[in-house]
Amino acid sequence: MPRFLHSGSPDRHLRGPARATRLDRRAMLALTAAVPLILAAGRAMPAGPDQAGERDFAAMIDTLLPADRAAPAGTALGIDGDLRRLASDIPNYPALLDQGVDWLRAKARDDHGTDFAGLGEADRNTLLSHGAQAQAGTLPQVFVSRIRVDAMILYHAHPASWPDLGFEGPIQPGGYPDHARPPA
């Protein structure tokens, strides 16, 4: 057979039902071999937080970023959702959030008999302080510290939080129109 007519298929010599059977057998073997991989991939996917976990996470954000007379609470600005979106782009961050919320809930239950969202402000602050002051590199310390920093950055990037700081907004596009006048 000339080289340019060669189909490249190892089954080119088979015809009719024998060829179809051979392909079906190959497909079946490939699927059978893929089943353990599919099952392993399914186990590797995190289940994600439940509703109670989301309430505890939201309570944590509002404890770190409470509402006051000039600015709304963190969840009112969607900081909890912003953190989840940020986490989806950073390796291991979703797992940190899920495991951290699990720790937060367990610690609240162990110390106070209720979920974190059910605690008063003082107990929430105490629990978060304990987490932040835990041994460096432990889940509580990394979780509380990382969420605190990222939540603060996301919150203060939101224009609704600026009045509380006395910040009127970026200088551009208006610039400093009075730059030539001496300070008052």
C-alpha positions in Angstrom: 0.0 0.0 0.0 1.5 3.4 -0.9 2.3 5.6 2.1 -0.1 8.4 1.1 -3.0 5.9 1.2 -2.1 4.6 4.7 -5.0 5.5 7.1 -2.8 5.4 10.2 -5.4 3.2 11.9 -4.2 -0.1 13.4 -7.7 -1.5 12.4 -7.4 -0.7 8.7 -7.2 -4.4 7.8 -10.5 -5.1 9.7 -13.8 -4.7 7.8 -17.5 -4.7 8.8 -18.7 -5.8 12.2 -15.2 -6.9 13.3 -14.0 -3.3 13.0 -17.0 -1.9 14.9 -16.6 -4.4 17.7 -12.9 -3.6 18.1 -13.7 0.1 18.3 -16.4 -0.5 20.8 -14.1 -2.6 22.9 -11.5 0.1 22.9 -14.1 2.7 23.9 -15.2 0.5 26.7 -11.7 -0.1 28.0 -11.0 3.7 27.8 -14.2 4.4 29.8 -13.4 1.7 32.3 -9.9 3.1 32.8 -11.3 6.6 33.3 -13.8 5.7 36.0 -11.3 5.9 38.9 -10.1 9.3 37.6 -13.6 10.6 37.4 -14.4 9.4 40.9 -11.1 10.8 42.3 -11.9 14.2 40.7 -15.3 14.2 42.2 -13.8 13.7 45.7 -11.2 16.4 45.2 -13.9 19.0 44.6 -14.7 20.8 47.8 -18.4 20.7 48.8 -18.5 24.4 49.6 -20.0 26.1 52.6 -23.5 25.4 53.8 -26.0 28.2 54.7 -25.0 28.2 58.4 -21.3 28.5 57.3 -22.2 31.4 55.1 -24.0 33.1 58.0 -21.0 32.6 60.2 -18.7 34.0 57.5 -21.0 37.0 57.0 -21.0 37.6 60.8 -17.2 37.5 60.8 -17.1 40.1 58.0 -19.5 42.3 59.9 -17.5 41.9 63.1 -14.4 43.0 61.3 -16.2 45.8 59.4 -19.2 46.9 61.4 -21.6 49.6 60.3 -21.3 53.0 61.8 -23.0 56.4 61.3 -20.9 57.1 58.2 -20.4 53.8 56.5 -22.3 50.5 56.0 -21.2 47.1 57.3 -19.0 44.9 55.2 -21.7 42.6 54.1 -23.9 45.5 53.0 -21.1 46.3 50.5 -20.9 42.7 49.5 -17.4 42.1 50.9 -18.2 38.5 51.8 -19.1 37.8 48.1 -16.0 39.7 46.9 -13.8 37.6 49.2 -15.4 34.4 47.7 -14.7 35.7 44.2 -11.2 36.6 45.1 -10.7 33.2 46.6 -11.7 31.5 43.4 -8.7 33.0 41.6 -6.1 32.1 44.2 -4.9 28.5 44.8 -5.8 27.1 48.2 -7.8 30.2 49.2 -11.2 28.5 48.8 -10.0 25.7 51.1 -8.7 28.3 53.6 -12.1 30.0 53.6 -14.0 26.7 54.1 -11.6 25.2 56.7 -11.4 28.6 58.5 -15.2 28.9 58.7 -15.4 25.3 60.0 -12.8 26.2 62.7 -14.7 29.4 63.6 -18.0 27.5 63.9 -16.4 24.7 66.0 -14.6 27.2 68.3 -17.8 29.2 68.8 -19.8 26.0 69.6 -17.1 24.7 72.0 -16.7 28.0 73.9 -20.2 29.3 73.8 -22.6 26.5 72.7 -23.7 28.3 69.5 -22.6 29.2 66.0 -20.4 32.3 65.5 -23.4 34.2 64.0 -25.3 33.6 67.3 -22.7 35.3 69.4 -22.7 38.8 70.7 -20.3 41.4 69.5 -17.9 41.1 72.4 -17.7 37.3 72.1 -17.2 37.5 68.4 -14.3 40.0 68.9 -12.7 37.8 71.6 -12.9 34.7 69.4 -11.4 36.5 66.4 -8.6 38.0 68.7 -7.8 34.5 69.9 -7.5 33.3 66.2 -5.3 36.3 65.2 -3.0 35.7 68.2 -2.7 31.9 67.7 0.6 30.4 66.8 1.9 31.7 63.5 1.1 29.5 60.6 -1.8 27.7 62.3 -5.2 27.6 60.6 -6.8 30.1 63.0 -4.0 32.6 62.7 -3.7 32.4 58.9 -7.5 32.5 58.4 -8.3 35.4 60.7 -5.2 37.4 59.6 -5.7 36.8 55.8 -9.4 37.5 55.9 -8.9 40.7 58.0 -6.4 42.1 55.6 -8.2 41.2 52.4 -11.6 42.3 53.8 -10.1 45.7 54.8 -8.6 46.2 51.3 -11.8 45.3 49.6 -13.9 47.4 51.9 -11.8 50.6 51.6 -11.7 50.2 47.9 -15.4 50.7 47.8 -16.6 54.3 47.5 -19.4 53.9 50.1 -16.7 53.5 52.8 -14.9 56.7 51.9 -17.0 59.2 53.8 -16.0 57.5 57.1 -12.4 58.3 56.3 -13.0 61.8 55.2 -11.9 60.8 51.7 -13.8 62.5 48.9 -12.5 60.2 46.2 -9.6 59.9 43.7 -8.0 63.1 42.5 -8.5 62.2 38.9 -10.1 63.1 36.5 -10.5 66.5 38.3 -7.0 66.8 39.5 -6.1 69.6 41.9 -7.8 72.7 40.3 -6.6 74.9 43.1 -2.9 73.8 42.9 -1.7 77.3 42.1 -3.2 78.9 45.2 -1.4 78.9 48.5 -2.8 76.6 51.2 -5.6 78.0 53.3 
